[in-house]
Amino acid sequence: MGSLINKKAAVEDIVTDCRHSLTAAEARGGQPQTLAKQHLAGPLAVFDLVEKRLHTAQATLAPLLAQLDARDDEADALLGRVSDDIWNDIDRPAYDPTFSLLFPEGIGFYTDGPDAEQPVKMELLAELLEANLHPKLDEKVAKAQAKQVRDSAKLLRSAVELTITPRAQVAMLSRARTAIARSLQMALVNLKRHLLVTGMSEQQVHSIIPDRPRPPAKPALTPPLPEPPATP
């Protein structure tokens, strides 16, 4: 007995089988053509619509992600420079409580984690720099550093915000694409059942719907025999 493609198969493979089945049924004509159009034509049209919109959303998102990466790299580099400058200005201490307040885990406190959080943390750093907490830091220098950090944070936040909508669209459409593919696999199941009801044989049905035989099950591994106890 022939087998249909598994519902957990790759989306592309499921859709390919459905397109093949519809084309083969249309070539045969009659009831196979009618049934294939009934079960496959509509879902395939919906899939094509979602696929087109997904590609559009991905094309919109790609340059925005590249821009976000560039702003993120710039912000990370700035944080590294500010951290080094401050450490040098306070005479490179092995440990300094104020420096640890500004950079609790080094610059990783700001650069690690989601991109959306980094501008918020950078704004906090700018406020701490403006407070001029360390006696060895020049107030004007600290305020200039705070402005650089705040300006970079604004650019990074804007880059993050531009990706929010297309990122959500890509995620939603990707899930929809997968869900439609699973529905298409069920449509193949129903198409096969209806074709068999018309009197077609398994072989005839699978001349329309690709046969996807299941791989043989792997034999169970025989557990190793326990070693005999050591002779005293």
C-alpha positions in Angstrom: 0.0 0.0 0.0 1.3 3.4 -0.9 2.0 6.1 1.6 1.5 9.9 1.6 4.0 12.5 2.6 4.2 12.9 6.4 2.5 15.9 7.9 5.8 16.8 9.7 7.7 16.9 6.4 9.3 20.1 5.1 6.8 22.7 3.9 8.4 22.8 0.5 8.1 19.0 0.1 4.4 18.9 1.1 3.6 21.8 -1.3 5.5 20.1 -4.1 3.5 16.9 -3.7 0.3 18.8 -3.8 1.2 20.7 -7.0 2.3 17.4 -8.6 -0.9 15.8 -7.6 -3.1 18.6 -9.0 -1.1 18.7 -12.3 -1.4 14.9 -12.7 -5.1 14.9 -11.9 -5.8 17.7 -14.4 -3.9 15.7 -17.0 -6.1 12.7 -16.3 -9.4 14.7 -16.3 -12.8 13.4 -15.1 -13.4 12.7 -11.4 -9.7 12.8 -10.5 -9.4 16.3 -11.9 -12.6 17.5 -10.2 -11.6 16.0 -6.8 -8.1 17.3 -6.9 -9.3 20.8 -7.7 -11.9 20.6 -4.9 -9.3 19.5 -2.3 -6.1 21.2 -3.5 -6.7 24.2 -5.7 -8.1 26.5 -2.9 -5.4 25.7 -0.3 -2.6 26.0 -2.8 -3.9 29.5 -3.8 -4.0 30.6 -0.2 -0.4 29.2 0.3 0.8 31.1 -2.8 -0.7 34.3 -1.4 0.9 33.9 2.0 4.2 32.9 0.4 4.2 36.1 -1.7 3.4 38.3 1.3 6.1 36.5 3.3 8.7 37.2 0.7 7.7 40.8 0.6 7.9 41.1 4.4 11.3 39.4 4.4 12.6 41.8 1.6 11.4 44.7 3.7 13.0 43.4 6.9 16.4 42.4 5.5 17.8 45.9 5.0 16.3 47.1 8.3 18.1 44.3 10.1 21.3 45.2 8.4 20.8 48.8 9.5 20.1 47.6 13.0 23.3 45.5 13.1 25.3 48.6 12.0 23.8 50.8 14.7 24.3 48.1 17.2 28.0 47.7 16.3 28.5 51.4 16.5 26.8 51.6 19.9 29.0 48.6 21.2 32.1 50.3 19.9 31.2 53.6 21.6 30.5 51.9 24.9 33.9 50.2 24.7 35.7 53.5 24.0 33.8 55.3 26.8 34.6 52.5 29.3 38.3 52.5 28.4 38.5 56.3 28.6 36.9 56.4 32.0 39.1 53.6 33.3 42.1 55.5 32.1 40.9 58.8 33.6 40.5 57.2 37.0 44.0 55.8 36.9 43.2 52.2 35.8 42.2 50.8 39.2 42.0 47.1 39.9 38.6 47.7 41.4 36.6 50.9 41.7 33.0 51.0 43.1 31.9 53.9 41.0 33.3 52.3 37.8 31.5 49.1 38.8 28.3 51.1 39.1 28.8 52.6 35.6 29.7 49.2 34.1 28.4 46.5 36.4 29.5 43.6 34.2 31.8 45.5 31.9 30.3 46.7 28.7 28.5 43.4 28.5 25.9 44.7 30.8 24.8 47.0 27.9 25.7 45.0 24.9 24.5 41.5 25.8 20.8 40.7 25.7 18.0 41.8 23.3 18.6 44.8 21.1 15.4 46.5 22.4 16.9 46.6 25.9 20.2 48.2 25.0 19.0 51.7 24.3 17.2 51.8 27.7 20.4 50.7 29.5 22.4 53.2 27.5 20.1 56.0 28.6 20.7 54.9 32.2 24.4 55.1 31.6 24.1 58.6 30.2 22.2 59.7 33.3 24.9 58.3 35.6 27.6 60.0 33.6 25.7 63.3 33.8 25.5 62.9 37.6 29.4 63.1 37.7 29.7 60.5 40.4 33.5 60.0 40.4 35.8 62.7 41.8 38.5 61.9 39.2 36.2 62.4 36.2 36.1 65.8 34.6 32.5 67.1 34.6 32.7 68.4 31.0 34.2 65.2 29.7 31.6 63.1 31.5 28.8 65.2 30.0 30.2 65.0 26.6 30.4 61.2 27.0 26.8 61.1 28.2 25.7 63.0 25.1 27.5 60.6 22.8 25.9 57.6 24.6 22.4 59.2 24.5 22.7 60.1 20.8 23.8 56.5 20.0 21.0 55.1 22.1 18.4 57.2 20.1 19.8 55.9 16.8 19.8 52.4 18.1 16.2 52.7 19.4 15.0 54.1 16.1 16.7 51.2 14.2 15.0 48.7 16.6 11.6 50.3 16.2 11.8 50.2 12.4 12.1 46.4 12.6 9.2 45.7 14.9 6.3 45.6 12.3 8.1 43.7 9.5 9.6 41.3 12.1 6.1 40.6 13.4 4.8 40.1 9.9 7.5 37.6 9.0 6.9 35.6 12.2 3.1 35.6 11.7 3.3 34.7 8.0 5.9 32.0 8.6 3.6 30.3 11.1 0.7 30.7 8.7 2.8 29.2 5.9 3.5 26.1 8.0 -0.1 25.8 9.1 -1.4 25.9 5.5 1.2 23.2 4.6 -0.1 20.9 7.3 -3.7 21.5 6.0 -2.5 20.7 2.5 -1.1 17.4 3.8 -4.6 16.6 5.2 -6.1 17.6 1.9 -3.9 14.9 0.2 -5.2 12.4 2.7 -8.8 13.3 1.9 -8.1 13.4 -1.8 -6.7 9.8 -1.7 -9.7 8.6 0.3 -12.1 10.1 -2.2 -10.2 8.7 -5.2 -10.3 5.2 -3.7 -14.0 5.6 -3.2 -14.4 6.2 -7.0 -13.0 2.7 -7.6 -9.4 3.6 -8.3 -6.7 1.2 -7.1 -3.8 2.1 -4.8 -1.5 2.0 -7.8 -3.7 4.3 -9.8 -4.1 6.8 -7.0 -0.4 6.9 -6.5 0.1 7.6 -10.2 -1.5 10.9 -9.2 -0.3 11.4 -5.7 3.4 10.8 -5.1 4.1 7.6 -3.1 6.3 8.4 -0.1 7.2 5.0 1.5 8.2 5.2 5.1 11.8 4.4 5.9 12.3 1.0 7.6 12.3 1.1 11.4 15.7 0.9 12.9 16.2 -2.4 14.8 16.2 -2.0 18.6 19.7 -2.1 20.0 20.4 -5.2 22.1 21.7 -4.1 25.5 25.1 -5.5 26.3 25.3 -8.5 28.5 26.4 -7.8 32.0 30.0 -8.6 32.7 30.6 -11.6 35.0 31.7 -10.7 38.6 35.4 -10.6 39.1 36.9 -13.8 40.5 38.1 -13.3 44.0 
